Amino acid sequence: MAGTATTVGVLVVTATLAVGFLTAGAAASTAARASGAADAAALAAADTASGLVPGEPCDQAAAVAGRVGASVSACRLDGLVATVEVSIAFGAWDARARARAGPPPG
C-alpha cells in the first residue's frame, strides 16, 4: 500500500513539473516571437519614414507585425527613428516587446 501511494505521488509531482516546464517554454517562445515582431515592425516603420518603402510608417509596422500574429500597441516616430511596441496573446496574458530602429546617430 505504501509503495502505491509513493508511486502515485511521484507521478503526480512529475506530471505537474512537466506541465509547468512546458508552459514556461511556450511563454518563452511567445516572448521571443514578440521580440522578433517588434524588431521587424520597427525596421519597417523606419524604412518607410526614410522613404525607402512607400506608405505610412505605422501602417507598414502593423502589416509586418500582423504577419506573425502580433498587433501593434504603440507606434511613434521621432524624425527617422521609429519606436514600436507589439503584443501577442498568450492564454490570459500578453507577451509584449518594444523596439527602436532608425539611422545611426551621427
N, CA, C and O atoms as a Tinker XYZ file with bonds, in Angstrom:
   424  protein
     1  N      0.813000   -1.194000    0.000000    73     2
     2  CA     0.000000    0.000000    0.000000    64     1     3
     3  C      0.864000    1.268000    0.000000    63     2     4     5
     4  O      0.577000    2.217000   -0.730000    81     3
     5  N      1.918000    1.281000    0.819000    73     3     6
     6  CA     2.784000    2.460000    0.905000    64     5     7
     7  C      3.534000    2.686000   -0.396000    63     6     8     9
     8  O      3.768000    3.827000   -0.794000    81     7
     9  N      3.912000    1.596000   -1.059000    73     7    10
    10  CA     4.609000    1.728000   -2.339000    64     9    11
    11  C      3.719000    2.320000   -3.409000    63    10    12    13
    12  O      4.190000    3.089000   -4.247000    81    11
    13  N      2.444000    1.980000   -3.398000    73    11    14
    14  CA     1.491000    2.519000   -4.373000    64    13    15
    15  C      1.300000    4.014000   -4.163000    63    14    16    17
    16  O      1.285000    4.780000   -5.126000    81    15
    17  N      1.155000    4.432000   -2.913000    73    15    18
    18  CA     0.973000    5.856000   -2.615000    64    17    19
    19  C      2.208000    6.657000   -3.021000    63    18    20    21
    20  O      2.081000    7.760000   -3.553000    81    19
    21  N      3.384000    6.120000   -2.778000    73    19    22
    22  CA     4.613000    6.806000   -3.163000    64    21    23
    23  C      4.723000    6.915000   -4.676000    63    22    24    25
    24  O      5.116000    7.958000   -5.201000    81    23
    25  N      4.378000    5.845000   -5.374000    73    23    26
    26  CA     4.436000    5.857000   -6.834000    64    25    27
    27  C      3.471000    6.882000   -7.409000    63    26    28    29
    28  O      3.823000    7.640000   -8.313000    81    27
    29  N      2.255000    6.900000   -6.881000    73    27    30
    30  CA     1.263000    7.886000   -7.351000    64    29    31
    31  C      1.754000    9.298000   -7.056000    63    30    32    33
    32  O      1.623000   10.181000   -7.904000    81    31
    33  N      2.311000    9.528000   -5.881000    73    31    34
    34  CA     2.827000   10.859000   -5.532000    64    33    35
    35  C      3.942000   11.299000   -6.462000    63    34    36    37
    36  O      3.970000   12.446000   -6.906000    81    35
    37  N      4.870000   10.379000   -6.761000    73    35    38
    38  CA     5.967000   10.707000   -7.677000    64    37    39
    39  C      5.426000   11.022000   -9.065000    63    38    40    41
    40  O      5.895000   11.960000   -9.711000    81    39
    41  N      4.455000   10.259000   -9.529000    73    39    42
    42  CA     3.866000   10.517000  -10.856000    64    41    43
    43  C      3.145000   11.859000  -10.902000    63    42    44    45
    44  O      3.231000   12.574000  -11.901000    81    43
    45  N      2.444000   12.203000   -9.844000    73    43    46
    46  CA     1.738000   13.496000   -9.801000    64    45    47
    47  C      2.737000   14.644000   -9.819000    63    46    48    49
    48  O      2.552000   15.615000  -10.552000    81    47
    49  N      3.788000   14.542000   -9.024000    73    47    50
    50  CA     4.815000   15.596000   -8.992000    64    49    51
    51  C      5.502000   15.711000  -10.351000    63    50    52    53
    52  O      5.733000   16.820000  -10.833000    81    51
    53  N      5.828000   14.586000  -10.969000    73    51    54
    54  CA     6.472000   14.593000  -12.277000    64    53    55
    55  C      5.568000   15.225000  -13.337000    63    54    56    57
    56  O      6.024000   16.033000  -14.146000    81    55
    57  N      4.295000   14.856000  -13.328000    73    55    58
    58  CA     3.357000   15.437000  -14.297000    64    57    59
    59  C      3.198000   16.937000  -14.079000    63    58    60    61
    60  O      3.140000   17.700000  -15.043000    81    59
    61  N      3.126000   17.365000  -12.823000    73    59    62
    62  CA     2.997000   18.793000  -12.521000    64    61    63
    63  C      4.223000   19.568000  -13.002000    63    62    64    65
    64  O      4.095000   20.637000  -13.599000    81    63
    65  N      5.402000   19.026000  -12.739000    73    63    66
    66  CA     6.627000   19.688000  -13.208000    64    65    67
    67  C      6.690000   19.732000  -14.734000    63    66    68    69
    68  O      7.114000   20.735000  -15.308000    81    67
    69  N      6.272000   18.652000  -15.390000    73    67    70
    70  CA     6.293000   18.624000  -16.854000    64    69    71
    71  C      5.373000   19.689000  -17.436000    63    70    72    73
    72  O      5.753000   20.390000  -18.374000    81    71
    73  N      4.175000   19.817000  -16.894000    73    71    74
    74  CA     3.238000   20.835000  -17.373000    64    73    75
    75  C      3.804000   22.235000  -17.126000    63    74    76    77
    76  O      3.694000   23.115000  -17.980000    81    75
    77  N      4.405000   22.432000  -15.960000    73    75    78
    78  CA     4.995000   23.737000  -15.653000    64    77    79
    79  C      6.124000   24.096000  -16.600000    63    78    80    81
    80  O      6.200000   25.227000  -17.081000    81    79
    81  N      7.007000   23.134000  -16.872000    73    79    82
    82  CA     8.118000   23.399000  -17.789000    64    81    83
    83  C      7.632000   23.633000  -19.215000    63    82    84    85
    84  O      8.180000   24.483000  -19.917000    81    83
    85  N      6.622000   22.901000  -19.652000    73    83    86
    86  CA     6.080000   23.110000  -20.999000    64    85    87
    87  C      5.436000   24.491000  -21.117000    63    86    88    89
    88  O      5.587000   25.163000  -22.137000    81    87
    89  N      4.724000   24.910000  -20.082000    73    87    90
    90  CA     4.110000   26.236000  -20.101000    64    89    91
    91  C      5.173000   27.330000  -20.113000    63    90    92    93
    92  O      5.051000   28.307000  -20.852000    81    91
    93  N      6.207000   27.171000  -19.303000    73    91    94
    94  CA     7.296000   28.157000  -19.288000    64    93    95
    95  C      8.002000   28.212000  -20.640000    63    94    96    97
    96  O      8.362000   29.293000  -21.106000    81    95
    97  N      8.201000   27.069000  -21.265000    73    95    98
    98  CA     8.826000   27.042000  -22.590000    64    97    99
    99  C      7.969000   27.721000  -23.640000    63    98   100   101
   100  O      8.481000   28.453000  -24.487000    81    99
   101  N      6.671000   27.482000  -23.588000    73    99   102
   102  CA     5.769000   28.131000  -24.545000    64   101   103
   103  C      5.742000   29.641000  -24.324000    63   102   104   105
   104  O      5.692000   30.405000  -25.288000    81   103
   105  N      5.774000   30.076000  -23.071000    73   103   106
   106  CA     5.798000   31.512000  -22.783000    64   105   107
   107  C      7.090000   32.147000  -23.293000    63   106   108   109
   108  O      7.062000   33.244000  -23.851000    81   107
   109  N      8.206000   31.475000  -23.109000    73   107   110
   110  CA     9.483000   31.997000  -23.596000    64   109   111
   111  C      9.492000   32.075000  -25.119000    63   110   112   113
   112  O     10.017000   33.029000  -25.692000    81   111
   113  N      8.916000   31.084000  -25.764000    73   111   114
   114  CA     8.832000   31.082000  -27.225000    64   113   115
   115  C      7.965000   32.236000  -27.723000    63   114   116   117
   116  O      8.305000   32.894000  -28.707000    81   115
   117  N      6.855000   32.477000  -27.049000    73   115   118
   118  CA     5.972000   33.584000  -27.442000    64   117   119
   119  C      6.655000   34.930000  -27.212000    63   118   120   121
   120  O      6.501000   35.847000  -28.019000    81   119
   121  N      7.404000   35.056000  -26.123000    73   119   122
   122  CA     8.134000   36.303000  -25.867000    64   121   123
   123  C      9.194000   36.543000  -26.936000    63   122   124   125
   124  O      9.387000   37.679000  -27.367000    81   123
   125  N      9.875000   35.499000  -27.363000    73   123   126
   126  CA    10.876000   35.638000  -28.421000    64   125   127
   127  C     10.210000   36.022000  -29.739000    63   126   128   129
   128  O     10.745000   36.831000  -30.498000    81   127
   129  N      9.039000   35.439000  -30.009000    73   127   130
   130  CA     8.307000   35.794000  -31.222000    64   129   131
   131  C      7.875000   37.260000  -31.185000    63   130   132   133
   132  O      7.935000   37.951000  -32.202000    81   131
   133  N      7.438000   37.737000  -30.012000    73   131   134
   134  CA     7.048000   39.144000  -29.865000    64   133   135
   135  C      8.250000   40.058000  -30.071000    63   134   136   137
   136  O      8.126000   41.114000  -30.692000    81   135
   137  N      9.403000   39.666000  -29.561000    73   135   138
   138  CA    10.613000   40.464000  -29.737000    64   137   139
   139  C     11.004000   40.563000  -31.205000    63   138   140   141
   140  O     11.355000   41.641000  -31.686000    81   139
   141  N     10.946000   39.455000  -31.908000    73   139   142
   142  CA    11.248000   39.464000  -33.342000    64   141   143
   143  C     10.257000   40.298000  -34.127000    63   142   144   145
   144  O     10.633000   41.010000  -35.059000    81   143
   145  N      8.994000   40.210000  -33.751000    73   143   146
   146  CA     7.966000   41.000000  -34.431000    64   145   147
   147  C      8.184000   42.492000  -34.196000    63   146   148   149
   148  O      8.007000   43.300000  -35.108000    81   147
   149  N      8.569000   42.854000  -32.975000    73   147   150
   150  CA     8.824000   44.270000  -32.676000    64   149   151
   151  C     10.014000   44.780000  -33.477000    63   150   152   153
   152  O      9.972000   45.885000  -34.019000    81   151
   153  N     11.073000   43.984000  -33.555000    73   151   154
   154  CA    12.252000   44.382000  -34.340000    64   153   155
   155  C     11.891000   44.595000  -35.804000    63   154   156   157
   156  O     12.248000   45.613000  -36.396000    81   155
   157  N     11.182000   43.629000  -36.386000    73   155   158
   158  CA    10.821000   43.724000  -37.806000    64   157   159
   159  C      9.874000   44.897000  -38.056000    63   158   160   161
   160  O     10.008000   45.600000  -39.057000    81   159
   161  N      8.924000   45.108000  -37.157000    73   159   162
   162  CA     7.963000   46.207000  -37.325000    64   161   163
   163  C      8.667000   47.558000  -37.218000    63   162   164   165
   164  O      8.367000   48.473000  -37.985000    81   163
   165  N      9.601000   47.694000  -36.274000    73   163   166
   166  CA    10.336000   48.959000  -36.133000    64   165   167
   167  C     11.192000   49.229000  -37.367000    63   166   168   169
   168  O     11.269000   50.365000  -37.835000    81   167
   169  N     11.832000   48.190000  -37.893000    73   167   170
   170  CA    12.621000   48.366000  -39.120000    64   169   171
   171  C     11.737000   48.773000  -40.297000    63   170   172   173
   172  O     12.114000   49.630000  -41.095000    81   171
   173  N     10.561000   48.156000  -40.400000    73   171   174
   174  CA     9.643000   48.515000  -41.488000    64   173   175
   175  C      9.189000   49.964000  -41.364000    63   174   176   177
   176  O      9.127000   50.687000  -42.358000    81   175
   177  N      8.873000   50.386000  -40.143000    73   175   178
   178  CA     8.444000   51.772000  -39.937000    64   177   179
   179  C      9.581000   52.750000  -40.243000    63   178   180   181
   180  O      9.353000   53.791000  -40.861000    81   179
   181  N     10.797000   52.423000  -39.815000    73   179   182
   182  CA    11.939000   53.310000  -40.080000    64   181   183
   183  C     12.255000   53.377000  -41.570000    63   182   184   185
   184  O     12.573000   54.447000  -42.090000    81   183
   185  N     12.172000   52.246000  -42.255000    73   183   186
   186  CA    12.410000   52.249000  -43.706000    64   185   187
   187  C     11.364000   53.091000  -44.430000    63   186   188   189
   188  O     11.683000   53.804000  -45.382000    81   187
   189  N     10.127000   53.006000  -43.980000    73   187   190
   190  CA     9.069000   53.794000  -44.606000    64   189   191
   191  C      9.249000   55.278000  -44.295000    63   190   192   193
   192  O      9.032000   56.124000  -45.162000    81   191
   193  N      9.640000   55.595000  -43.070000    73   191   194
   194  CA     9.855000   57.003000  -42.695000    64   193   195
   195  C     11.001000   57.616000  -43.487000    63   194   196   197
   196  O     10.977000   58.810000  -43.787000    81   195
   197  N     12.013000   56.804000  -43.830000    73   195   198
   198  CA    13.147000   57.336000  -44.579000    64   197   199
   199  C     12.879000   57.415000  -46.078000    63   198   200   201
   200  O     13.682000   57.986000  -46.816000    81   199
   201  N     11.772000   56.856000  -46.536000    73   199   202
   202  CA    11.415000   56.922000  -47.947000    64   201   203
   203  C     11.847000   55.706000  -48.750000    63   202   204   205
   204  O     11.629000   55.668000  -49.961000    81   203
   205  N     12.450000   54.714000  -48.115000    73   203   206
   206  CA    12.860000   53.504000  -48.837000    64   205   207
   207  C     11.665000   52.655000  -49.257000    63   206   208   209
   208  O     11.718000   51.943000  -50.259000    81   207
   209  N     10.589000   52.738000  -48.480000    73   207   210
   210  CA     9.372000   51.970000  -48.749000    64   209   211
   211  C      8.210000   52.954000  -48.780000    63   210   212   213
   212  O      8.104000   53.804000  -47.896000    81   211
   213  N      7.333000   52.855000  -49.784000    73   211   214
   214  CA     6.204000   53.784000  -49.827000    64   213   215
   215  C      5.148000   53.446000  -48.781000    63   214   216   217
   216  O      4.998000   52.289000  -48.388000    81   215
   217  N      4.436000   54.441000  -48.343000    73   215   218
   218  CA     3.326000   54.223000  -47.423000    64   217   219
   219  C      3.488000   54.978000  -46.126000    63   218   220   221
   220  O      4.369000   55.826000  -45.977000    81   219
   221  N      2.613000   54.650000  -45.188000    73   219   222
   222  CA     2.599000   55.248000  -43.853000    64   221   223
   223  C      3.420000   54.359000  -42.918000    63   222   224   225
   224  O      3.177000   53.153000  -42.870000    81   223
   225  N      4.379000   54.908000  -42.177000    73   223   226
   226  CA     5.270000   54.078000  -41.352000    64   225   227
   227  C      4.555000   53.156000  -40.363000    63   226   228   229
   228  O      4.891000   51.975000  -40.270000    81   227
   229  N      3.583000   53.675000  -39.632000    73   227   230
   230  CA     2.911000   52.840000  -38.632000    64   229   231
   231  C      2.003000   51.791000  -39.281000    63   230   232   233
   232  O      1.792000   50.718000  -38.717000    81   231
   233  N      1.471000   52.098000  -40.459000    73   231   234
   234  CA     0.687000   51.094000  -41.184000    64   233   235
   235  C      1.590000   49.951000  -41.648000    63   234   236   237
   236  O      1.198000   48.786000  -41.585000    81   235
   237  N      2.788000   50.277000  -42.111000    73   235   238
   238  CA     3.744000   49.246000  -42.517000    64   237   239
   239  C      4.156000   48.394000  -41.308000    63   238   240   241
   240  O      4.288000   47.174000  -41.410000    81   239
   241  N      4.355000   49.053000  -40.173000    73   239   242
   242  CA     4.719000   48.322000  -38.955000    64   241   243
   243  C      3.612000   47.344000  -38.567000    63   242   244   245
   244  O      3.891000   46.201000  -38.204000    81   243
   245  N      2.364000   47.787000  -38.642000    73   243   246
   246  CA     1.233000   46.918000  -38.297000    64   245   247
   247  C      1.119000   45.747000  -39.269000    63   246   248   249
   248  O      0.795000   44.629000  -38.868000    81   247
   249  N      1.385000   46.007000  -40.541000    73   247   250
   250  CA     1.307000   44.931000  -41.537000    64   249   251
   251  C      2.382000   43.879000  -41.290000    63   250   252   253
   252  O      2.111000   42.682000  -41.381000    81   251
   253  N      3.596000   44.317000  -40.979000    73   251   254
   254  CA     4.695000   43.373000  -40.729000    64   253   255
   255  C      4.429000   42.592000  -39.445000    63   254   256   257
   256  O      4.621000   41.377000  -39.416000    81   255
   257  N      3.997000   43.259000  -38.398000    73   255   258
   258  CA     3.715000   42.578000  -37.133000    64   257   259
   259  C      2.559000   41.589000  -37.285000    63   258   260   261
   260  O      2.570000   40.514000  -36.686000    81   259
   261  N      1.576000   41.956000  -38.080000    73   259   262
   262  CA     0.422000   41.081000  -38.286000    64   261   263
   263  C      0.772000   39.779000  -38.972000    63   262   264   265
   264  O      0.062000   38.786000  -38.813000    81   263
   265  N      1.855000   39.763000  -39.735000    73   263   266
   266  CA     2.254000   38.540000  -40.439000    64   265   267
   267  C      2.683000   37.426000  -39.490000    63   266   268   269
   268  O      2.644000   36.252000  -39.860000    81   267
   269  N      3.092000   37.778000  -38.277000    73   267   270
   270  CA     3.475000   36.760000  -37.302000    64   269   271
   271  C      2.480000   36.665000  -36.155000    63   270   272   273
   272  O      2.763000   36.051000  -35.126000    81   271
   273  N      1.322000   37.271000  -36.334000    73   271   274
   274  CA     0.277000   37.169000  -35.324000    64   273   275
   275  C      0.365000   38.189000  -34.206000    63   274   276   277
   276  O     -0.292000   38.032000  -33.177000    81   275
   277  N      1.162000   39.228000  -34.387000    73   275   278
   278  CA     1.295000   40.270000  -33.364000    64   277   279
   279  C      0.453000   41.480000  -33.757000    63   278   280   281
   280  O      0.123000   41.676000  -34.927000    81   279
   281  N      0.117000   42.277000  -32.763000    73   279   282
   282  CA    -0.585000   43.531000  -33.035000    64   281   283
   283  C      0.234000   44.676000  -32.458000    63   282   284   285
   284  O      0.857000   44.547000  -31.404000    81   283
   285  N      0.223000   45.798000  -33.168000    73   283   286
   286  CA     0.985000   46.972000  -32.730000    64   285   287
   287  C      0.192000   47.695000  -31.652000    63   286   288   289
   288  O     -0.941000   48.117000  -31.884000    81   287
   289  N      0.793000   47.838000  -30.467000    73   287   290
   290  CA     0.151000   48.549000  -29.361000    64   289   291
   291  C      0.481000   50.031000  -29.401000    63   290   292   293
   292  O     -0.343000   50.867000  -29.028000    81   291
   293  N      1.689000   50.357000  -29.856000    73   291   294
   294  CA     2.126000   51.752000  -29.927000    64   293   295
   295  C      3.140000   51.886000  -31.046000    63   294   296   297
   296  O      3.966000   51.003000  -31.276000    81   295
   297  N      3.055000   53.015000  -31.736000    73   295   298
   298  CA     3.992000   53.316000  -32.812000    64   297   299
   299  C      4.267000   54.812000  -32.765000    63   298   300   301
   300  O      3.345000   55.623000  -32.846000    81   299
   301  N      5.542000   55.173000  -32.632000    73   299   302
   302  CA     5.903000   56.587000  -32.525000    64   301   303
   303  C      7.101000   56.858000  -33.405000    63   302   304   305
   304  O      8.042000   56.067000  -33.465000    81   303
   305  N      7.051000   57.994000  -34.090000    73   303   306
   306  CA     8.179000   58.416000  -34.929000    64   305   307
   307  C      8.788000   59.675000  -34.349000    63   306   308   309
   308  O      8.079000   60.603000  -33.958000    81   307
   309  N     10.108000   59.694000  -34.296000    73   307   310
   310  CA    10.859000   60.870000  -33.892000    64   309   311
   311  C     11.858000   61.129000  -35.009000    63   310   312   313
   312  O     12.988000   60.642000  -34.967000    81   311
   313  N     11.441000   61.892000  -36.002000    73   311   314
   314  CA    12.253000   62.061000  -37.201000    64   313   315
   315  C     12.238000   60.772000  -37.994000    63   314   316   317
   316  O     11.180000   60.319000  -38.430000    81   315
   317  N     13.412000   60.175000  -38.184000    73   315   318
   318  CA    13.513000   58.907000  -38.901000    64   317   319
   319  C     13.622000   57.704000  -37.971000    63   318   320   321
   320  O     13.790000   56.573000  -38.426000    81   319
   321  N     13.527000   57.951000  -36.673000    73   319   322
   322  CA    13.628000   56.872000  -35.684000    64   321   323
   323  C     12.223000   56.420000  -35.295000    63   322   324   325
   324  O     11.393000   57.223000  -34.868000    81   323
   325  N     11.976000   55.130000  -35.450000    73   323   326
   326  CA    10.671000   54.556000  -35.122000    64   325   327
   327  C     10.778000   53.722000  -33.854000    63   326   328   329
   328  O     11.716000   52.942000  -33.687000    81   327
   329  N      9.813000   53.896000  -32.968000    73   327   330
   330  CA     9.694000   53.076000  -31.767000    64   329   331
   331  C      8.356000   52.365000  -31.847000    63   330   332   333
   332  O      7.308000   53.003000  -31.947000    81   331
   333  N      8.398000   51.047000  -31.802000    73   331   334
   334  CA     7.185000   50.241000  -31.977000    64   333   335
   335  C      7.065000   49.273000  -30.813000    63   334   336   337
   336  O      8.047000   48.654000  -30.404000    81   335
   337  N      5.854000   49.146000  -30.281000    73   335   338
   338  CA     5.563000   48.158000  -29.250000    64   337   339
   339  C      4.506000   47.211000  -29.795000    63   338   340   341
   340  O      3.489000   47.648000  -30.334000    81   339
   341  N      4.750000   45.918000  -29.653000    73   339   342
   342  CA     3.806000   44.914000  -30.146000    64   341   343
   343  C      3.392000   43.999000  -29.000000    63   342   344   345
   344  O      4.056000   43.931000  -27.966000    81   343
   345  N      2.284000   43.298000  -29.204000    73   343   346
   346  CA     1.841000   42.307000  -28.230000    64   345   347
   347  C      1.296000   41.091000  -28.965000    63   346   348   349
   348  O      0.726000   41.191000  -30.051000    81   347
   349  N      1.492000   39.935000  -28.329000    73   347   350
   350  CA     0.971000   38.670000  -28.834000    64   349   351
   351  C      0.257000   37.998000  -27.670000    63   350   352   353
   352  O      0.816000   37.874000  -26.580000    81   351
   353  N     -0.973000   37.565000  -27.902000    73   351   354
   354  CA    -1.745000   36.917000  -26.848000    64   353   355
   355  C     -1.125000   35.570000  -26.489000    63   354   356   357
   356  O     -0.722000   34.800000  -27.361000    81   355
   357  N     -1.058000   35.304000  -25.183000    73   355   358
   358  CA    -0.598000   34.015000  -24.675000    64   357   359
   359  C     -1.518000   33.627000  -23.524000    63   358   360   361
   360  O     -1.305000   34.023000  -22.378000    81   359
   361  N     -2.526000   32.859000  -23.844000    73   359   362
   362  CA    -3.514000   32.491000  -22.826000    64   361   363
   363  C     -4.231000   33.729000  -22.332000    63   362   364   365
   364  O     -4.788000   34.488000  -23.125000    81   363
   365  N     -4.221000   33.934000  -21.030000    73   363   366
   366  CA    -4.887000   35.100000  -20.442000    64   365   367
   367  C     -3.982000   36.327000  -20.422000    63   366   368   369
   368  O     -4.423000   37.413000  -20.045000    81   367
   369  N     -2.729000   36.168000  -20.821000    73   367   370
   370  CA    -1.762000   37.263000  -20.778000    64   369   371
   371  C     -1.323000   37.664000  -22.179000    63   370   372   373
   372  O     -1.664000   37.017000  -23.169000    81   371
   373  N     -0.563000   38.743000  -22.233000    73   371   374
   374  CA     0.033000   39.210000  -23.484000    64   373   375
   375  C      1.542000   39.217000  -23.341000    63   374   376   377
   376  O      2.079000   39.624000  -22.311000    81   375
   377  N      2.218000   38.765000  -24.377000    73   375   378
   378  CA     3.669000   38.931000  -24.451000    64   377   379
   379  C      3.908000   40.244000  -25.186000    63   378   380   381
   380  O      3.439000   40.419000  -26.311000    81   379
   381  N      4.628000   41.160000  -24.564000    73   379   382
   382  CA     4.873000   42.482000  -25.148000    64   381   383
   383  C      6.363000   42.671000  -25.397000    63   382   384   385
   384  O      7.209000   42.163000  -24.660000    81   383
   385  N      6.657000   43.415000  -26.451000    73   383   386
   386  CA     8.046000   43.750000  -26.757000    64   385   387
   387  C      8.090000   45.122000  -27.422000    63   386   388   389
   388  O      7.142000   45.525000  -28.096000    81   387
   389  N      9.187000   45.829000  -27.229000    73   387   390
   390  CA     9.366000   47.155000  -27.811000    64   389   391
   391  C     10.703000   47.191000  -28.530000    63   390   392   393
   392  O     11.679000   46.601000  -28.066000    81   391
   393  N     10.750000   47.887000  -29.669000    73   391   394
   394  CA    11.996000   48.010000  -30.431000    64   393   395
   395  C     12.086000   49.399000  -31.057000    63   394   396   397
   396  O     11.074000   50.040000  -31.340000    81   395
   397  N     13.321000   49.844000  -31.263000    73   395   398
   398  CA    13.592000   51.107000  -31.942000    64   397   399
   399  C     14.459000   50.814000  -33.158000    63   398   400   401
   400  O     15.309000   49.924000  -33.138000    81   399
   401  N     14.227000   51.579000  -34.207000    73   399   402
   402  CA    15.045000   51.428000  -35.416000    64   401   403
   403  C     15.147000   52.791000  -36.093000    63   402   404   405
   404  O     14.243000   53.622000  -36.001000    81   403
   405  N     16.246000   52.993000  -36.760000    73   403   406
   406  CA    16.463000   54.240000  -37.480000    64   405   407
   407  C     17.918000   54.326000  -37.921000    63   406   408   409
   408  O     18.689000   53.382000  -37.745000    81   407
   409  N     18.275000   55.443000  -38.484000    73   407   410
   410  CA    19.670000   55.613000  -38.938000    64   409   411
   411  C     20.605000   55.713000  -37.723000    63   410   412   413
   412  O     20.176000   56.062000  -36.623000    81   411
   413  N     21.868000   55.406000  -37.940000    73   411   414
   414  CA    22.820000   55.504000  -36.811000    64   413   415
   415  C     22.974000   56.958000  -36.384000    63   414   416   417
   416  O     22.826000   57.872000  -37.195000    81   415
   417  N     23.272000   57.164000  -35.101000    73   415   418
   418  CA    23.459000   58.542000  -34.618000    64   417   419
   419  C     24.678000   59.163000  -35.299000    63   418   420   421
   420  O     25.667000   58.499000  -35.606000    81   419
   421  N     24.554000   60.446000  -35.511000    73   419   422
   422  CA    25.596000   60.962000  -36.163000    64   421   423
   423  C     26.299000   62.065000  -36.464000    63   422   424
   424  O     27.291000   61.986000  -37.189000    81   423
